[in-house]
Amino acid sequence: MLARTVGIERKELEEQRKKLLKEVNENKRKALELEESLLARLSSTQGNLLDDDELVIVLQKTKQTTDYVNQQLAIAQETEANIN
C-alpha cells in the first residue's frame, strides 16, 4: 500500500528506489560470480599465490565489486528511509 501511495505522490522516488534495487541485485550477482571465480582459482593454484597474476586480478575485482555493492546498499537503504 505504501508503494502505491508513494508511486502516485512521489513517483520519482519510487522510480529511483526501483532502479537502485535493480542495480544492487545485478552487482550482488557479479560479486557472487567473482567470489566463485576466486575460490576456484584459490583451489587450483599451486605454489605461491602471489605469483598467479590472474588470481590477484580476480581478488582485486572481487574487492572493488563488493565495496561498490555495499555503497549501493547504503544508498538504497537511505532512499527507502526517505520514501518511508
Buried (B, 14 or more C-beta within 10 A) or exposed (E): EEEEEBBEEBEEBBEBBEEBBEBBEEBBEBBEEBBEBBEEBEEEBEEEEEEBEEBEEBBEBBEEBBEBBEEBBEBBEEBEEEBE
